[in-house]
Amino acid sequence: MKHHLLPLLTAARRGGYHRLLPLTSPALASALLLGLLACAKKPQESVAATLPAATSPAAVEAGPATGLIGFAAENGGTTGGAGGRTVTASTLAELLEFAKSSEPLVITIDRPISAGTQGASVNVNSNKTLLGVGKNGFLEGVGLNISSKRNIIVQNLKFTMSTVTNTKINDEKRPQVAVNDGDCITIQGSSQNIWVDHCEFFNQDPATQPNQDLYDGLIDAKGASAYITISWSYFHDHHKAHLIGNSDKDTGDRKVTFHHNYYNNIHERVPVYRFGTGHVFNNYYKHVYGTGINSRMDACVRVEKNYFEDTKDPVTTKNSSVPGKWDAADNLYVGCSGSQPTTSSCSFTPPYAYASALHEAAQVREIVVKGAGVGRL
């Protein structure tokens, strides 16, 4: 682990909840991490049933505790609510109040919080950490809106909008969840330094819920938002995962890193990426059956050492008047169809160090299935 990349955050159990502690000494960080690993009981794994065939749990090694890597570690770094009070949100009202507070806060969530069939949107202010406890933190029909805010961490939480029946008719003449534009997390305006890590996002199997707009994005970023990392998260059973840039006129360089995420039974947008530069490395894609990574409007996306399985058009450019480009490096395509590039149409070197977290593509399936999602910090 390279400690100079970030103010390292680790979870420590105090008084029945998790608290994030900033660690500035590499020796202290190593000692605490070893102690936690020695003392903690390994949680039961929520995605064991989706392990690829011929892969036994005993043969799978857990991914490394890399901490924050990627664009969210740039631009001054992302520490969330570190240094502020730690509070517990047990109700939607408490979550709304804590999230909008002007003070730095670590907001722990130790149970499901539901907004019922109407749904709710939580406006998250700057300098916040939203942290699930164990596997218990679950936002049902509760979307997060991050609008022109900075320094926010969302970690170890499960999300769905599938409980919401409150809809509107959108521009495509289709019903769409009205609250939070149907997104689980919306990042917009001039938001900067956002880290989403070890979370789970899902709605309904697209095979049984055919309306592609009913639940919009799982995590979308638009406008002048930038310096974002999405890592070690599990995305499944949904039409459109990530929209980076909401139209062909939404110019800007949003600078998003996706790494060690698990995508399963997703139709498309993993991500759609318009304009600027992005980095997509060491992700595992299984049954992405519409399009995979779709680079558009002259974007240059480094697509590096990912494992694509049963995926249509794993890396492509479609649906915009100006094509996008990719810097393709050592990706693995297994049982895929369509565009599977092994050569590059642009060149992008990320400005941060990440070699310590980079695995060979052949290792990615096992490592990501083992390490992505909630309860695995």
C-alpha positions as CSV (number, residue, x, y, z in Angstrom):
1,M,0.0,0.0,0.0
2,K,1.4,3.4,-0.9
3,H,0.5,5.7,2.0
4,H,1.6,8.9,0.2
5,L,-1.4,8.6,-2.2
6,L,-4.0,9.5,0.5
7,P,-4.8,10.3,4.0
8,L,-5.4,6.6,4.6
9,L,-8.8,5.8,6.1
10,T,-9.6,2.6,7.9
11,A,-12.5,1.4,10.0
12,A,-12.2,0.9,13.7
13,R,-15.1,-0.4,15.9
14,R,-15.9,1.9,18.8
15,G,-19.0,1.9,21.0
16,G,-20.9,-0.4,18.5
17,Y,-20.3,1.6,15.4
18,H,-17.6,2.2,12.8
19,R,-15.5,5.4,12.9
20,L,-13.1,6.5,10.2
21,L,-9.7,7.5,11.5
22,P,-7.1,9.5,9.5
23,L,-3.7,7.8,9.7
24,T,-0.6,9.8,8.8
25,S,2.1,7.3,9.8
26,P,2.7,4.3,7.6
27,A,3.9,2.3,10.5
28,L,0.8,3.0,12.5
29,A,-1.4,2.3,9.5
30,S,0.2,-1.1,9.0
31,A,0.0,-2.0,12.7
32,L,-3.7,-1.1,12.9
33,L,-4.5,-2.9,9.7
34,L,-2.8,-6.1,10.8
35,G,-4.5,-5.9,14.2
36,L,-8.0,-5.5,12.6
37,L,-7.4,-8.4,10.2
38,A,-6.3,-10.6,13.1
39,C,-9.2,-9.7,15.4
40,A,-12.1,-9.3,13.0
41,K,-14.4,-12.2,12.1
42,K,-14.6,-12.6,8.3
43,P,-18.1,-11.7,7.2
44,Q,-20.3,-14.1,5.2
45,E,-20.1,-13.2,1.5
46,S,-23.2,-11.8,-0.1
47,V,-22.3,-12.7,-3.7
48,A,-20.9,-16.2,-3.2
49,A,-23.8,-17.6,-5.2
50,T,-22.6,-15.6,-8.2
51,L,-19.0,-17.0,-8.2
52,P,-18.1,-18.1,-11.7
53,A,-18.3,-21.8,-12.4
54,A,-15.2,-23.9,-11.4
55,T,-14.2,-21.3,-8.9
56,S,-14.3,-22.4,-5.3
57,P,-14.4,-19.8,-2.5
58,A,-11.3,-21.3,-1.0
59,A,-9.4,-20.6,-4.2
60,V,-10.3,-17.0,-4.3
61,E,-7.9,-14.5,-2.7
62,A,-9.3,-11.3,-1.3
63,G,-8.4,-8.1,-3.0
64,P,-5.8,-5.8,-1.3
65,A,-6.9,-3.1,1.0
66,T,-5.8,-0.3,-1.4
67,G,-7.6,2.6,0.2
68,L,-8.3,5.6,-1.9
69,I,-6.7,5.5,-5.4
70,G,-7.6,7.4,-8.5
71,F,-8.8,10.9,-9.3
72,A,-10.5,11.4,-5.9
73,A,-7.0,11.2,-4.4
74,E,-6.0,14.2,-6.5
75,N,-7.0,17.8,-6.2
76,G,-6.3,17.9,-2.5
77,G,-7.6,14.4,-1.7
78,T,-10.8,13.2,-0.3
79,T,-11.2,12.7,3.5
80,G,-15.0,13.1,3.9
81,G,-16.0,13.8,7.5
82,A,-12.7,12.8,9.1
83,G,-11.9,15.0,12.0
84,G,-15.6,15.8,12.7
85,R,-18.1,14.1,15.0
86,T,-19.4,10.6,14.4
87,V,-23.2,10.3,14.5
88,T,-25.6,7.5,13.8
89,A,-28.6,8.0,11.5
90,S,-31.4,5.6,12.4
91,T,-34.3,7.3,10.6
92,L,-34.7,9.1,7.3
93,A,-35.3,12.4,9.2
94,E,-32.0,12.0,11.0
95,L,-30.2,11.2,7.8
96,L,-31.6,14.3,6.1
97,E,-30.6,16.5,9.0
98,F,-27.1,15.1,9.3
99,A,-26.4,15.1,5.6
100,K,-27.3,18.8,5.1
101,S,-25.3,20.0,8.1
102,S,-22.5,22.4,7.5
103,E,-20.1,20.7,9.9
104,P,-17.8,17.7,9.0
105,L,-19.5,14.5,10.0
106,V,-19.1,10.7,9.8
107,I,-22.6,9.5,9.5
108,T,-23.0,5.8,10.3
109,I,-26.0,3.8,9.1
110,D,-26.6,0.5,10.9
111,R,-30.0,-0.5,9.5
112,P,-32.3,-0.2,6.5
113,I,-33.7,3.3,6.0
114,S,-36.7,3.3,3.7
115,A,-38.6,6.2,2.0
116,G,-41.5,3.9,1.1
117,T,-43.2,4.1,-2.3
118,Q,-42.8,7.9,-2.6
119,G,-39.0,7.8,-2.3
120,A,-36.7,10.5,-1.0
121,S,-33.7,12.5,-2.1
122,V,-31.0,13.3,0.4
123,N,-28.9,16.4,-0.3
124,V,-25.4,15.7,0.9
125,N,-23.3,18.7,2.0
126,S,-19.5,19.0,1.8
127,N,-17.1,17.2,4.2
128,K,-19.3,14.1,4.9
129,T,-18.7,10.4,5.2
130,L,-21.8,8.1,4.9
131,L,-20.7,4.8,6.3
132,G,-22.6,1.6,6.5
133,V,-22.1,-0.7,9.5
134,G,-21.3,-4.3,8.7
135,K,-23.8,-5.4,6.1
136,N,-26.7,-3.5,7.7
137,G,-26.6,-0.1,6.0
138,F,-29.3,0.0,3.3
139,L,-31.0,2.9,1.6
140,E,-34.3,1.7,0.1
141,G,-35.8,4.3,-2.2
142,V,-33.4,6.9,-0.8
143,G,-31.3,8.6,-3.5
144,L,-28.3,10.8,-2.7
145,N,-28.0,14.2,-4.4
146,I,-24.5,15.7,-4.4
147,S,-24.8,19.1,-6.1
148,S,-21.8,21.6,-6.1
149,K,-20.3,20.0,-3.0
150,R,-16.9,18.6,-2.3
151,N,-15.0,16.1,-0.1
152,I,-17.6,13.3,0.3
153,I,-17.2,9.6,0.9
154,V,-20.0,7.0,0.5
155,Q,-18.9,3.7,1.8
156,N,-20.2,0.2,2.6
157,L,-23.9,1.0,1.8
158,K,-26.5,-0.8,-0.2
159,F,-28.8,1.1,-2.5
160,T,-32.0,0.5,-4.5
161,M,-34.8,2.6,-6.0
162,S,-36.9,-0.5,-6.8
163,T,-39.3,0.2,-3.9
164,V,-40.4,3.5,-5.3
165,T,-43.7,3.7,-7.3
166,N,-43.9,7.5,-7.5
167,T,-43.2,8.2,-11.2
168,K,-43.4,10.9,-13.8
169,I,-43.4,10.8,-17.7
170,N,-40.0,11.8,-19.0
171,D,-39.0,13.3,-22.3
172,E,-38.9,9.9,-23.9
173,K,-42.6,9.4,-23.0
174,R,-41.7,6.7,-20.5
175,P,-42.5,6.4,-16.8
176,Q,-39.5,7.3,-14.6
177,V,-39.0,7.4,-10.9
178,A,-39.7,11.0,-10.0
179,V,-37.4,11.4,-6.9
180,N,-33.7,12.1,-7.5
181,D,-34.4,11.6,-11.3
182,G,-34.5,7.9,-10.5
183,D,-30.7,7.8,-9.7
184,C,-29.3,6.1,-6.6
185,I,-26.5,8.7,-6.6
186,T,-26.5,11.9,-8.6
187,I,-23.2,13.9,-8.8
188,Q,-23.7,17.3,-10.5
189,G,-22.9,21.0,-10.6
190,S,-19.3,21.8,-9.5
191,S,-19.0,18.8,-7.1
192,Q,-15.4,17.6,-6.6
193,N,-13.6,14.9,-4.7
194,I,-16.2,12.2,-4.3
195,W,-15.3,8.7,-3.4
196,V,-17.9,5.8,-3.6
197,D,-16.4,2.6,-2.3
198,H,-17.5,-1.0,-1.3
199,C,-21.2,-0.3,-2.0
200,E,-23.9,-2.3,-3.7
201,F,-26.4,-1.0,-6.2
202,F,-29.3,-2.7,-7.9
203,N,-32.9,-2.4,-9.1
204,Q,-34.7,-5.1,-11.1
205,D,-33.7,-7.7,-13.6
206,P,-34.1,-5.9,-17.0
207,A,-35.4,-9.2,-18.4
208,T,-38.5,-8.8,-16.3
209,Q,-38.6,-5.0,-16.0
210,P,-38.3,-3.8,-19.6
211,N,-38.6,0.0,-19.1
212,Q,-35.0,1.2,-19.5
213,D,-35.8,4.6,-18.0
214,L,-37.9,3.6,-14.9
215,Y,-34.8,3.6,-12.7
216,D,-32.2,5.9,-14.3
217,G,-28.6,5.7,-13.3
218,L,-27.0,3.8,-10.4
219,I,-24.3,6.5,-10.2
220,D,-24.4,9.4,-12.7
221,A,-22.0,12.4,-12.9
222,K,-22.7,15.5,-15.0
223,G,-22.0,19.2,-15.3
224,A,-18.6,20.4,-13.9
225,S,-18.3,17.6,-11.4
226,A,-14.8,16.1,-11.3
227,Y,-12.2,14.1,-9.3
228,I,-14.3,11.1,-8.6
229,T,-13.4,7.5,-7.7
230,I,-15.8,4.6,-7.8
231,S,-14.2,1.5,-6.4
232,W,-14.8,-2.1,-5.1
233,S,-18.6,-1.8,-5.6
234,Y,-21.2,-4.4,-6.9
235,F,-23.6,-3.2,-9.6
236,H,-26.3,-5.7,-10.7
237,D,-29.8,-6.1,-12.2
238,H,-30.2,-2.8,-13.9
239,H,-30.5,-1.2,-17.3
240,K,-28.1,1.8,-17.3
241,A,-25.3,1.9,-14.7
242,H,-23.3,5.2,-15.2
243,L,-23.8,8.3,-17.3
244,I,-20.7,10.5,-17.3
245,G,-21.9,13.7,-19.0
246,N,-25.6,13.9,-19.5
247,S,-25.7,15.1,-23.2
248,D,-23.4,15.8,-26.2
249,K,-23.4,19.4,-25.0
250,D,-22.3,18.6,-21.5
251,T,-18.6,19.4,-22.1
252,G,-16.0,19.1,-19.5
253,D,-13.3,16.8,-18.1
254,R,-15.0,15.0,-15.2
255,K,-11.9,12.9,-14.3
256,V,-13.5,9.7,-13.1
257,T,-11.7,6.5,-12.0
258,F,-13.5,3.1,-11.9
259,H,-11.6,0.2,-10.4
260,H,-12.3,-3.2,-9.0
261,N,-16.0,-3.0,-9.5
262,Y,-18.3,-6.0,-10.3
263,Y,-21.0,-5.5,-13.0
264,N,-23.5,-8.4,-13.3
265,N,-26.6,-8.5,-15.5
266,I,-26.4,-4.9,-16.6
267,H,-27.8,-3.8,-20.0
268,E,-25.4,-0.9,-20.8
269,R,-23.4,2.2,-19.7
270,V,-20.6,0.7,-17.7
271,P,-19.9,3.6,-18.2
272,V,-21.1,5.9,-21.0
273,Y,-18.3,8.6,-20.9
274,R,-18.5,11.9,-22.8
275,F,-15.6,14.4,-23.1
276,G,-12.4,14.5,-21.1
277,T,-10.4,11.7,-19.7
278,G,-11.3,8.7,-17.6
279,H,-9.6,5.5,-16.2
280,V,-11.3,2.1,-16.0
281,F,-9.1,-0.7,-14.6
282,N,-9.4,-4.1,-13.0
283,N,-13.2,-4.3,-13.3
284,Y,-15.1,-7.5,-13.8
285,Y,-18.0,-7.5,-16.3
286,K,-20.4,-10.4,-16.5
287,H,-23.4,-10.5,-18.8
288,V,-23.4,-6.9,-19.9
289,Y,-25.6,-7.5,-22.9
290,G,-26.3,-4.1,-24.6
291,T,-23.0,-2.2,-24.7
292,G,-20.1,-2.1,-22.3
293,I,-17.8,0.9,-22.0
294,N,-19.1,3.5,-24.5
295,S,-16.6,6.4,-25.1
296,R,-18.3,9.3,-26.8
297,M,-17.7,13.0,-27.8
298,D,-13.9,12.7,-28.1
299,A,-13.4,11.3,-24.6
300,C,-10.2,9.4,-24.1
301,V,-10.7,6.6,-21.6
302,R,-7.9,4.3,-20.5
303,V,-9.4,0.8,-20.4
304,E,-6.8,-1.3,-18.6
305,K,-6.6,-5.0,-17.5
306,N,-10.4,-5.5,-17.2
307,Y,-12.1,-8.9,-17.4
308,F,-15.0,-9.0,-19.8
309,E,-17.2,-12.1,-19.8
310,D,-20.3,-12.7,-21.9
311,T,-20.4,-9.0,-22.8
312,K,-21.6,-7.4,-26.0
313,D,-19.3,-4.6,-27.5
314,P,-17.1,-4.5,-24.4
315,V,-15.4,-1.3,-25.5
316,T,-17.1,0.8,-28.2
317,T,-18.3,4.2,-29.4
318,K,-21.9,4.7,-30.3
319,N,-24.8,7.1,-30.3
320,S,-23.0,10.4,-30.5
321,S,-22.2,12.6,-33.5
322,V,-18.6,12.7,-32.5
323,P,-17.0,9.3,-31.7
324,G,-15.0,8.7,-28.5
325,K,-11.6,7.0,-28.1
326,W,-9.9,4.6,-25.9
327,D,-6.4,3.7,-24.7
328,A,-6.8,-0.1,-24.5
329,A,-4.3,-2.1,-22.4
330,D,-4.2,-5.8,-21.7
331,N,-8.0,-6.5,-21.4
332,L,-9.3,-10.0,-21.3
333,Y,-12.4,-10.9,-23.4
334,V,-14.1,-14.2,-22.6
335,G,-17.2,-15.3,-24.6
336,C,-17.8,-11.7,-25.8
337,S,-19.1,-10.3,-29.1
338,G,-18.8,-7.1,-31.1
339,S,-16.1,-4.5,-30.5
340,Q,-13.2,-6.0,-28.5
341,P,-10.3,-3.7,-29.2
342,T,-6.7,-4.7,-28.5
343,T,-5.2,-1.5,-30.0
344,S,-5.7,2.1,-29.0
345,S,-7.2,5.2,-30.7
346,C,-5.8,7.7,-28.1
347,S,-3.3,7.8,-25.3
348,F,-3.9,8.7,-21.6
349,T,-1.5,8.3,-18.7
350,P,-3.3,8.8,-15.4
351,P,-1.6,11.4,-13.1
352,Y,-1.6,9.2,-10.0
353,A,0.3,6.2,-8.9
354,Y,-1.7,2.9,-8.9
355,A,0.7,0.1,-9.7
356,S,0.3,-1.3,-6.2
357,A,-3.4,-1.9,-6.9
358,L,-3.1,-3.1,-10.5
359,H,-3.7,-6.9,-11.2
360,E,-3.3,-8.9,-14.3
361,A,-6.6,-9.2,-16.2
362,A,-6.7,-13.0,-15.6
363,Q,-6.8,-12.5,-11.8
364,V,-9.5,-9.8,-11.8
365,R,-12.6,-12.1,-11.8
366,E,-11.6,-13.9,-8.7
367,I,-10.3,-10.9,-6.8
368,V,-13.3,-8.6,-7.6
369,V,-16.0,-11.2,-6.9
370,K,-14.3,-11.9,-3.6
371,G,-13.7,-8.2,-2.6
372,A,-16.4,-6.0,-4.1
373,G,-19.6,-5.0,-2.2
374,V,-20.7,-4.4,1.3
375,G,-19.3,-6.0,4.4
376,R,-15.8,-6.3,3.0
377,L,-13.9,-3.4,4.3
